[in-house]
Amino acid sequence: MIATKLFCVAVFGLFFISVDGFAGELILDPGALKTVSKQAGKLPYRSRGGVFSREYMPYELGRPVTPYFRDTATGLPKRRFQAESCCFEVSFLNGSNLVRKIRCKDLDSDLRIPGRPELLPVRVSELSQFGGGTIRFFDFQKSFVLSGFLHSEDTIRMDQAVLGLPDRSSFPRQSFSVDVRTQGTVVLDPAKGLEMTQAFQMNIGKLGILDPSERRVRNVITKKPGDLVFTDGDGKVVLVNDLLIPGALRDFLLEKDSRLLSDLQSLEDRSKVEPVCSRDSGWGSAEQGCHRIIDRIPALRWMPFRLLSVDFRGGIVSIIE
């Protein structure tokens, strides 16, 4: 760290390169990101050739302050870093990671989202013009009433065979509820960050000796005060997903599966005529168990995104790309 500080204030100051006037577009293509990320991790970092050339250890560059972007003038992929007292821009050339010193001012001000020049980069902490707003989305609540047999499917079949019952009219039945609730909020506090929370909850009521059950899913997307987002300055904020981390760890948006409500509605309609299921069994296949047939209905879809729009004026959250 001392060596980096000395370097920052020495003769290499002659090589200050201003980022003013240069534009860069974020690299959003997963394949291109994977390629440049692999190069960044494998090849050494070097300054310009000549007598002043030197190799940098990655820690000397400090922390990355921009995503990977492509210089619109040269087409080169780049990234900017900030050390303790100086900043760097790395150009990922063919077979080389070229380090240049730059001013530590407005390091991300010239970055844009491809095809969306109206969206300007800001840190979450700079979104004070939106206030401490909270918007609600993904908000739905509905209850269904289903009818089921109080005996398990295996018990009913065995009793029918042993007792010679021609139908199931003599077996007791009971109605039970299925409640579905979704709720999503986006909370913006420039001092604490932006947090988007989605919650799904489905409650299946008691059926005889079968206890109630509950299914919960929670999804949280957070941006810290220092994280980079883009805005049109008029209530819209665009979040850029991190496409470099494994798919299982990326941010996703939740959406109700279209089959959830249609299948439950179909079961409720059939329940007005006859039971649609039986009490779950602790043994055997029990394919017609009430909880089991409901659990088999797809409830949610996890939707990946590259760009996510949050419109604080309109109260709308939507995937752009």
Phi, psi and chi 1 to 4 in degrees:
 res  aa     phi    psi   chi1   chi2   chi3   chi4
   1 MET       -  -37.0 -173.4   61.6   69.0      -
   2 ILE   -65.6  -41.6  -65.4  175.5      -      -
   3 ALA   -61.2  -39.6      -      -      -      -
   4 THR   -63.3  -41.1  -57.5      -      -      -
   5 LYS   -66.3  -42.1 -172.4 -178.5  -63.0 -176.0
   6 LEU   -63.7  -40.6  -69.1  174.1      -      -
   7 PHE   -61.5  -37.8  169.7   78.6      -      -
   8 CYS   -66.1  -26.6  -66.7      -      -      -
   9 VAL  -106.8    1.4  -62.5      -      -      -
  10 ALA   -90.8 -159.8      -      -      -      -
  11 VAL   -61.4  -19.4   66.5      -      -      -
  12 PHE   -66.7   -6.9  -68.6   92.6      -      -
  13 GLY   -59.7  -18.5      -      -      -      -
  14 LEU   -63.2  -19.9  -64.3  172.6      -      -
  15 PHE  -101.1   20.1  -65.4  100.2      -      -
  16 PHE   -53.9  132.4  -91.5   98.0      -      -
  17 ILE  -124.7  117.5  -63.9  174.9      -      -
  18 SER   -76.7  139.9  171.3      -      -      -
  19 VAL   -88.6   -6.2  -59.9      -      -      -
  20 ASP   -62.4  136.8  -65.8  -19.0      -      -
  21 GLY    87.5   -8.5      -      -      -      -
  22 PHE  -105.4  140.2  -69.3   87.4      -      -
  23 ALA  -115.1  144.8      -      -      -      -
  24 GLY  -132.8  143.5      -      -      -      -
  25 GLU  -110.7  133.1  -69.1 -172.2  -22.0      -
  26 LEU   -57.2  141.5  -60.8 -167.4      -      -
  27 ILE   -88.2  114.8  -59.8  175.5      -      -
  28 LEU  -108.8  -14.5  -60.1  178.4      -      -
  29 ASP   -70.6  123.1  177.4   70.9      -      -
  30 PRO   -58.7  -37.8  -23.6   33.6      -      -
  31 GLY   -65.3  -44.5      -      -      -      -
  32 ALA   -65.2  -38.0      -      -      -      -
  33 LEU   -65.6  -39.6  -79.8  170.6      -      -
  34 LYS   -64.0  -40.4 -175.7  176.5 -179.4  179.7
  35 THR   -64.6  -49.5  -62.2      -      -      -
  36 VAL   -70.2  -33.2   69.5      -      -      -
  37 SER   -66.1  -39.1  176.2      -      -      -
  38 LYS   -65.6  -40.9 -175.6  179.1  -63.8 -175.3
  39 GLN   -65.0  -40.1  176.0  172.6  -24.7      -
  40 ALA   -62.4  -30.2      -      -      -      -
  41 GLY   -89.0  -17.3      -      -      -      -
  42 LYS  -106.0  -39.5  -75.4 -171.5  173.7 -177.7
  43 LEU   -91.3  150.4  -63.3 -178.9      -      -
  44 PRO   -70.5  159.0   25.9  -34.3      -      -
  45 TYR  -101.7  126.7  -67.8   82.7      -      -
  46 ARG  -133.9  150.3  -61.7 -162.9   64.4   85.0
  47 SER   -83.0 -174.9   63.8      -      -      -
  48 ARG   -57.3  154.7  -79.2 -172.8  177.1  -84.1
  49 GLY   -68.7  177.3      -      -      -      -
  50 GLY   101.8 -168.8      -      -      -      -
  51 VAL   -66.9  -22.6  -65.4      -      -      -
  52 PHE   -94.2    4.9  -65.8  117.5      -      -
  53 SER   -66.2  141.8  177.3      -      -      -
  54 ARG  -153.2  160.1   60.9  158.7  -70.5 -172.4
  55 GLU  -101.2  139.6 -178.5  174.6  -18.4      -
  56 TYR  -105.3  141.7  -70.2   87.3      -      -
  57 MET   -81.8  145.4  -62.0  -58.3  -67.6      -
  58 PRO   -53.2  -35.6  -28.5   35.8      -      -
  59 TYR   -67.9  -22.9   70.4   83.5      -      -
  60 GLU   -68.0  -24.2  -68.0 -177.2   86.3      -
  61 LEU   -76.0  -16.1  -59.1  178.1      -      -
  62 GLY    85.5 -147.8      -      -      -      -
  63 ARG  -101.7  146.3   60.4 -176.9  179.5   88.0
  64 PRO   -70.1  133.8   23.5  -31.3      -      -
  65 VAL  -114.3   -2.9  -69.1      -      -      -
  66 THR  -134.2  156.3   69.6      -      -      -
  67 PRO   -69.2  175.0  -11.9   26.7      -      -
  68 TYR   -67.8  136.9  -69.1  103.8      -      -
  69 PHE  -139.6  164.9   63.4   92.7      -      -
  70 ARG  -111.6  125.7 -165.7  173.5  -57.7  -79.0
  71 ASP   -66.2  120.4 -170.2  -50.6      -      -
  72 THR   -70.4  -18.4   55.0      -      -      -
  73 ALA   -84.6  -40.1      -      -      -      -
  74 THR  -106.1  -18.8   64.5      -      -      -
  75 GLY    80.6    2.6      -      -      -      -
  76 LEU   -80.5  138.9  -69.9  175.1      -      -
  77 PRO   -73.8  140.1   22.3  -28.8      -      -
  78 LYS  -141.7  169.1  -64.2 -176.9  176.4 -176.9
  79 ARG  -156.3  149.5 -161.8  173.9 -158.6 -175.1
  80 ARG  -114.6  146.6  -65.9  173.1 -174.6  148.6
  81 PHE  -131.9  154.8  -62.5   80.1      -      -
  82 GLN  -129.3  120.0 -175.4  166.6   15.5      -
  83 ALA   -93.6 -164.7      -      -      -      -
  84 GLU   -63.5  -40.5 -175.9  175.3  -12.7      -
  85 SER  -138.3   13.7   58.2      -      -      -
  86 CYS  -155.8  169.0   57.7      -      -      -
  87 CYS  -129.9  157.9  -62.3      -      -      -
  88 PHE  -137.0  152.6  -56.7   94.4      -      -
  89 GLU  -121.2  129.9 -179.0  177.5   85.4      -
  90 VAL  -108.8  126.2  177.6      -      -      -
  91 SER  -102.2  128.0  -60.9      -      -      -
  92 PHE   -94.9   90.6  -61.0   94.3      -      -
  93 LEU   -82.9  175.5  -51.7  176.8      -      -
  94 ASN   -68.9  103.4 -175.2   18.9      -      -
  95 GLY    82.2   13.3      -      -      -      -
  96 SER  -156.4  142.2  173.4      -      -      -
  97 ASN  -106.7  102.9  -62.6  -28.5      -      -
  98 LEU   -91.5  123.5  177.1   63.7      -      -
  99 VAL  -100.5  132.1  178.8      -      -      -
 100 ARG  -131.8  144.9  -66.6 -178.0  175.6 -178.0
 101 LYS   -84.8  138.7 -172.5  179.2  178.8 -174.9
 102 ILE  -135.8  168.0   59.7  175.4      -      -
 103 ARG   -72.0  146.6  -64.0 -169.1  -54.2  173.5
 104 CYS   -89.3   44.3  -68.4      -      -      -
 105 LYS  -126.7  130.7  178.9 -177.5  178.6 -178.0
 106 ASP    50.6   53.6  -60.7  -31.0      -      -
 107 LEU   -66.1  -22.9  -68.8  175.6      -      -
 108 ASP  -118.0    6.1   49.2   38.2      -      -
 109 SER   -67.2  -22.3   62.7      -      -      -
 110 ASP   -98.5    8.4   63.9  -23.3      -      -
 111 LEU   -86.7  144.9  -60.1 -174.6      -      -
 112 ARG  -138.3  160.3  -61.5  -66.6 -176.6  -88.8
 113 ILE   -86.7  132.1  -66.8  174.7      -      -
 114 PRO   -52.4  127.9  -26.1   34.6      -      -
 115 GLY    78.0    2.4      -      -      -      -
 116 ARG  -133.8   65.4  -57.7  179.1 -173.9  -83.3
 117 PRO   -66.0  -16.6   25.3  -35.2      -      -
 118 GLU   -75.0  -14.1   74.6  -79.2    2.3      -
 119 LEU   -92.5  120.4  -61.9  174.5      -      -
 120 LEU  -104.9  145.4  -56.4 -179.5      -      -
 121 PRO   -76.7  136.4   27.9  -33.6      -      -
 122 VAL  -145.3  162.1  -63.7      -      -      -
 123 ARG   -88.0  151.7  -59.3  -67.6  166.8  173.3
 124 VAL   -55.7  -35.0  172.3      -      -      -
 125 SER   -64.8  -15.5   59.1      -      -      -
 126 GLU   -93.4    5.7  -60.7  171.2   30.6      -
 127 LEU   -90.2   33.1  -65.9  173.8      -      -
 128 SER   -65.1  -21.2   57.0      -      -      -
 129 GLN   -66.9  -17.7   69.8  -92.1   32.1      -
 130 PHE   -89.7   -3.4  -61.2  152.0      -      -
 131 GLY    70.1 -163.0      -      -      -      -
 132 GLY   -94.9   52.7      -      -      -      -
 133 GLY   -70.4  152.6      -      -      -      -
 134 THR  -132.7  129.2  -61.6      -      -      -
 135 ILE  -122.4  153.5   65.0  173.6      -      -
 136 ARG  -115.5  140.1  -61.5 -173.1 -178.7  -82.0
 137 PHE  -151.8  179.6   71.7  109.4      -      -
 138 PHE    52.8   41.0 -169.1   60.1      -      -
 139 ASP  -110.6  112.5 -159.5   -1.7      -      -
 140 PHE  -152.7  143.9  179.1   85.0      -      -
 141 GLN  -147.8  130.7 -174.9  171.3    5.8      -
 142 LYS  -154.6  146.0 -173.2  170.6  176.0   59.9
 143 SER  -118.8  143.3  -64.5      -      -      -
 144 PHE  -124.4  149.0  -59.1   87.8      -      -
 145 VAL  -117.6  117.8  177.9      -      -      -
 146 LEU  -115.0  160.8  -50.1 -174.8      -      -
 147 SER  -118.4  133.2  176.3      -      -      -
 148 GLY  -139.1  158.4      -      -      -      -
 149 PHE   -76.2  144.9  -72.4  109.9      -      -
 150 LEU   -78.9   -9.9  -69.0  176.4      -      -
 151 HIS  -105.1  156.8  -67.2   88.8      -      -
 152 SER   -73.2  160.0   67.9      -      -      -
 153 GLU   -59.0  -41.4 -179.4   72.9   12.4      -
 154 ASP   -65.6  -39.9  -64.1  -39.7      -      -
 155 THR   -65.7  -42.5  -60.9      -      -      -
 156 ILE   -62.3  -45.4  -67.8  173.8      -      -
 157 ARG   -64.0  -41.5  -72.2  177.8  178.8  174.6
 158 MET   -66.5  -44.0 -175.7  167.9   53.9      -
 159 ASP   -64.3  -37.9  -75.0   -4.5      -      -
 160 GLN   -62.2  -41.1  -81.2 -171.0  -74.8      -
 161 ALA   -70.5  -43.2      -      -      -      -
 162 VAL   -73.8  -43.0  172.3      -      -      -
 163 LEU   -91.2   -6.6  -59.0  176.8      -      -
 164 GLY    66.7   35.8      -      -      -      -
 165 LEU   -76.5  127.3  -59.9  175.1      -      -
 166 PRO   -72.9  -27.0   27.7  -35.1      -      -
 167 ASP  -146.1 -169.3   55.8   41.4      -      -
 168 ARG  -110.2   17.3  -59.8 -176.6  175.0 -171.1
 169 SER   -66.2  -23.1   58.4      -      -      -
 170 SER   -87.0   -7.8   59.5      -      -      -
 171 PHE   -84.0  134.5  -70.5   94.2      -      -
 172 PRO   -66.7  150.4   23.8  -33.5      -      -
 173 ARG  -135.9  165.3   59.6 -160.3   67.1 -167.4
 174 GLN  -154.7  146.9  179.6 -179.1  -51.5      -
 175 SER   -88.9  147.5  -65.2      -      -      -
 176 PHE  -145.4  159.0   64.9   98.0      -      -
 177 SER  -102.1  152.5   63.4      -      -      -
 178 VAL  -128.2  114.2  178.7      -      -      -
 179 ASP  -109.2  129.0  -58.7  -43.8      -      -
 180 VAL  -116.2  132.5  177.8      -      -      -
 181 ARG  -141.8  130.7  174.0   70.6 -169.8  -88.8
 182 THR  -124.9  148.0   67.1      -      -      -
 183 GLN  -154.0  134.0 -174.4  174.4   22.0      -
 184 GLY  -134.4  140.1      -      -      -      -
 185 THR  -135.2  148.1   58.7      -      -      -
 186 VAL  -119.8  121.4 -178.4      -      -      -
 187 VAL  -116.1  125.7  178.4      -      -      -
 188 LEU  -115.0  119.7  172.4   61.7      -      -
 189 ASP  -133.2  105.0 -177.2  -22.4      -      -
 190 PRO   -51.2  -29.3  -27.4   36.1      -      -
 191 ALA   -80.4  -24.9      -      -      -      -
 192 LYS  -111.5  -22.8  -62.6 -179.9  179.7  178.6
 193 GLY   117.3 -171.3      -      -      -      -
 194 LEU  -114.1  130.6 -175.9  150.0      -      -
 195 GLU  -131.0  125.5 -178.0  172.8  -85.3      -
 196 MET  -112.2  121.7  178.5 -176.9  -58.6      -
 197 THR  -121.8  132.2  -56.5      -      -      -
 198 GLN  -123.5  134.8  -71.3 -179.5  -86.0      -
 199 ALA  -131.5  133.5      -      -      -      -
 200 PHE  -120.0  136.5  168.6   84.6      -      -
 201 GLN  -142.8  131.1 -178.7  176.3  -20.7      -
 202 MET  -130.6  124.8 -178.2  164.0   67.1      -
 203 ASN  -111.8  128.9  -63.8   91.8      -      -
 204 ILE  -109.5  123.3  -53.9  175.8      -      -
 205 GLY   -71.9  171.1      -      -      -      -
 206 LYS   -68.0  138.6 -177.4  176.5  176.8   62.1
 207 LEU  -130.9   99.1  178.3   62.3      -      -
 208 GLY    61.4 -124.8      -      -      -      -
 209 ILE   -85.7    0.0   63.5  171.8      -      -
 210 LEU   -81.7  117.9 -175.8   63.9      -      -
 211 ASP   -68.3  155.3  -70.1  -28.3      -      -
 212 PRO   -61.4  156.6  -17.8   30.0      -      -
 213 SER  -132.8  160.0   71.1      -      -      -
 214 GLU  -139.7  139.0 -178.9 -179.9   79.7      -
 215 ARG  -121.2  128.4 -170.0 -167.0  -52.3 -179.0
 216 ARG  -128.5  139.2  -72.0  176.6  177.0  -94.8
 217 VAL  -135.3  134.3  178.0      -      -      -
 218 ARG  -130.5  135.6 -176.5  177.8  172.8   84.7
 219 ASN  -132.4  126.8 -179.2   45.1      -      -
 220 VAL  -128.4  129.9 -179.3      -      -      -
 221 ILE  -117.4  125.7  -61.7  172.4      -      -
 222 THR  -125.0  146.3   58.6      -      -      -
 223 LYS  -129.4  123.7  -67.6  -66.9 -178.8 -178.4
 224 LYS   -75.0  163.7  -61.5  177.1 -178.5  177.9
 225 PRO   -53.9  -33.3  -28.1   35.7      -      -
 226 GLY   -89.3    1.1      -      -      -      -
 227 ASP   -76.1  150.4  -74.0  -13.8      -      -
 228 LEU   -87.4  131.0 -175.8   67.7      -      -
 229 VAL  -134.7  176.8  -65.3      -      -      -
 230 PHE  -126.1  148.3  -71.4   76.9      -      -
 231 THR  -146.2  153.0  179.1      -      -      -
 232 ASP   -90.8    0.8   64.9   -7.2      -      -
 233 GLY    77.5    1.8      -      -      -      -
 234 ASP  -129.7   37.4 -169.0   33.2      -      -
 235 GLY   104.5  -10.7      -      -      -      -
 236 LYS  -103.0  130.9  178.8 -175.1  -70.8 -175.2
 237 VAL  -122.5  133.3  176.9      -      -      -
 238 VAL  -114.1  124.9  173.7      -      -      -
 239 LEU   -97.6  138.9  -46.8 -178.0      -      -
 240 VAL  -104.7  124.2 -179.8      -      -      -
 241 ASN   -73.6  152.1 -153.2  -14.8      -      -
 242 ASP   -86.5  106.1 -173.2  -14.1      -      -
 243 LEU   -88.5    2.4  -58.1  175.5      -      -
 244 LEU   -92.0  -21.8  -69.3  177.8      -      -
 245 ILE   -83.2  160.2   57.2 -179.8      -      -
 246 PRO   -54.8  148.9  -25.5   34.5      -      -
 247 GLY   -55.1  -36.2      -      -      -      -
 248 ALA   -67.1  -17.7      -      -      -      -
 249 LEU  -106.3   -3.9  -58.7  177.6      -      -
 250 ARG   -71.4  165.0  -66.0  179.9 -161.4  155.2
 251 ASP   -76.6  140.0  -72.0  -30.7      -      -
 252 PHE  -130.3  157.5  -69.0   81.6      -      -
 253 LEU  -106.6  140.6 -160.3   65.2      -      -
 254 LEU   -90.5  145.9  -67.7 -177.0      -      -
 255 GLU  -144.7  138.7 -178.3 -179.0   72.3      -
 256 LYS   -62.9  135.8  -66.9 -166.4  -51.0  -63.5
 257 ASP   -71.4  138.4 -167.3  -73.6      -      -
 258 SER   -61.9  -24.6   58.7      -      -      -
 259 ARG   -74.9  -22.8  -79.2 -170.2   52.5 -170.1
 260 LEU   -57.7  -55.5  176.6   63.5      -      -
 261 LEU   -73.7  -37.2  -58.8 -176.6      -      -
 262 SER   -67.2  -41.0   62.8      -      -      -
 263 ASP   -69.3  -39.9  -75.0   10.7      -      -
 264 LEU   -67.2  -38.1  -73.7  174.3      -      -
 265 GLN   -64.2  -39.3 -173.0   61.4   59.5      -
 266 SER   -64.1  -41.1  176.2      -      -      -
 267 LEU   -65.1  -38.6  -70.3  172.9      -      -
 268 GLU   -65.7  -41.3 -177.7  178.8   69.1      -
 269 ASP   -63.1  -41.8  -66.5  -19.4      -      -
 270 ARG   -69.0  -30.2  -72.4  170.3   47.9 -159.6
 271 SER   -65.9  -19.5  -67.5      -      -      -
 272 LYS   -72.0  -14.8  -63.4  174.3 -177.6  177.9
 273 VAL  -107.3  -44.2  179.3      -      -      -
 274 GLU  -158.1  162.2   60.0 -177.8   -0.3      -
 275 PRO   -60.8  142.4  -24.8   35.7      -      -
 276 VAL  -103.9   -3.9  -65.5      -      -      -
 277 CYS  -159.4  179.4   56.0      -      -      -
 278 SER  -131.8  167.6   55.2      -      -      -
 279 ARG   -62.4  138.0 -166.6 -165.0   76.6 -141.2
 280 ASP   -60.4  146.1  -73.5   42.0      -      -
 281 SER  -108.1  147.8  174.2      -      -      -
 282 GLY   -82.4   -4.7      -      -      -      -
 283 TRP  -145.0  163.0   54.7  -82.5      -      -
 284 GLY    78.1 -176.8      -      -      -      -
 285 SER   -74.1  -47.1   60.0      -      -      -
 286 ALA    48.0   48.8      -      -      -      -
 287 GLU   -63.7  -23.7  -69.6  -61.3  -40.4      -
 288 GLN   -96.4   14.5  -65.1  -58.2  -50.4      -
 289 GLY   -60.8  136.8      -      -      -      -
 290 CYS   -59.2  -48.0  -68.9      -      -      -
 291 HIS   -67.0  -35.4  -74.2 -162.0      -      -
 292 ARG   -69.8  -40.7  -63.8 -169.8 -176.5 -173.9
 293 ILE   -69.9  -29.1   65.3  170.3      -      -
 294 ILE   -74.7  -39.2  -65.6  172.7      -      -
 295 ASP   -64.9  -25.0  -74.4  -20.0      -      -
 296 ARG   -77.8  -14.8  -75.1 -160.4  -61.3  -91.8
 297 ILE   -73.9  124.9  -60.1  174.0      -      -
 298 PRO   -63.2  128.2   22.1  -31.8      -      -
 299 ALA   -99.0  -40.4      -      -      -      -
 300 LEU  -135.7  155.1  -64.0  168.8      -      -
 301 ARG  -118.5  135.2  -67.1 -165.5  -59.7  161.2
 302 TRP   -97.7  113.3  -63.6   77.4      -      -
 303 MET  -105.4  112.7  -57.2 -169.1  -57.8      -
 304 PRO   -71.8  157.2   27.7  -33.7      -      -
 305 PHE  -148.6  157.2   64.5   87.2      -      -
 306 ARG  -100.6  -42.8  -61.3 -177.6 -167.3 -179.5
 307 LEU  -126.9  129.0  -57.2  174.4      -      -
 308 LEU  -122.5  125.9 -176.6   67.2      -      -
 309 SER   -98.6  133.6  170.1      -      -      -
 310 VAL  -121.8  111.9 -179.6      -      -      -
 311 ASP   -99.7  103.6 -175.3  -13.3      -      -
 312 PHE   -73.6  -24.5  -77.3   90.6      -      -
 313 ARG   -76.6  -45.2  -70.7 -169.9 -177.7  -84.1
 314 GLY   -89.3   -9.0      -      -      -      -
 315 GLY    66.1   36.9      -      -      -      -
 316 ILE  -119.7  134.6  -59.9  172.7      -      -
 317 VAL  -115.8  126.4  175.4      -      -      -
 318 SER  -150.7  151.5   59.6      -      -      -
 319 ILE   -84.3  124.6  -67.4  177.3      -      -
 320 ILE   -84.3  -42.0  -62.9  178.2      -      -
 321 GLU  -151.0      - -178.4 -179.8  -31.7      -
